[in-house]
Amino acid sequence: MNLRQMEVFRAIMLTGSIAGAAELLHISQSAVSKMLSHTQQRSGLKLFELVKGRLVATSEARELYEEVERLWRNVEKVHALSKELANPSKGNLYIAASPSLGMTVVPQSVADTVKERPELQVKVILPLPNALIDVVAEKIVDIGITTFEVNHPSIRVHARFSCPLVCIMSPDHPLASRTAIYPEDLIGHRLISVPLQELYGISEEKVYGDVLPQLNIGLEVRSGLIASLFSRASGEIAVVDAIAISDNLIPQLEVRPFITSETIKIAVIHNSYKPLSPQALLFQDLLIRRLEALSS
């Protein structure tokens, strides 16, 4: 499958129709149909089935699409690099961050970087931590900030930090009078939580211990910052990473230490075989300074 065939295949997968792909690519529908037919003949695969007027991807097409998306990200990276080399004073910065960090420390660090490099173009993606390792290893981004343990031969760790878990709640919550919250204190209270294993690589069993089966986890959301928003709206208690409530992002909430042996590990990483650009070095320095200040 050549580059043009990849582009057409990807457009059909995204839009689900010949007409949609043609509109997306600004070419005729007949050109899309011919390219799809040629691709299927050359590959020997049936990629789509017509169901109620829409093209539905076969299992082979869905599997192929994952690889095409990975390759397409590299194609976009080549295009961006070409533009950067043609206009070196402008520059680009590609960042991948775990969701909780991408909504807290990364925005301010990007803002500080842009103050010094006003022409800089920045792209931030927030993949789940296991996918984040892949985009750094594949050189798709310049810098990664992850909450997962990193052990990859092509990835260099520039700095590591440890972030505790905390409990947040409304001032009138029954546990707000405590100076610290233990797992057993949560029994009998409706709890807002996040998928700890998926986001941080730590298990609920280790965080909550033996009391886990007795807890009423009434709501699970995708990040500590979102949990904070729900806590403020409902007054219910939430267990989040401390950075999620840094800089008083969500006011009117009480914050208490959560006493558990587990902490969240944060790592600033990049691909060892891809030298950091001046703008990436600047962002990395500002980010590490910010993480150091929050950790202290």
Secondary structure, DSSP 8 states (H G I E B T S, - for coil): --HHHHHHHHHHHHHSSHHHHHHHHTS-HHHHHHHHHHHHHHHT---EEEETTEEEE-HHHHHHHHHHHHHHHHHHHHHHHHHHHHSTTT-EEEEEE-HHHHTTHHHHHHHHHHHH-TT-EEEEE---HHHHHHHHHTTS-SEEEESS----TTEEEEEEEEE-EEEEE-TTSGGGG-SSB-GGGGTTSEEEE--HHHHHS--HHHHHGGGGGG-EEEEE-SSHHHHHHHHHHH--EEEEEGGGGGGGSS-S-EEEEB--S--EEEEEEEETTS---HHHHHHHHHHHHHHHHHH-
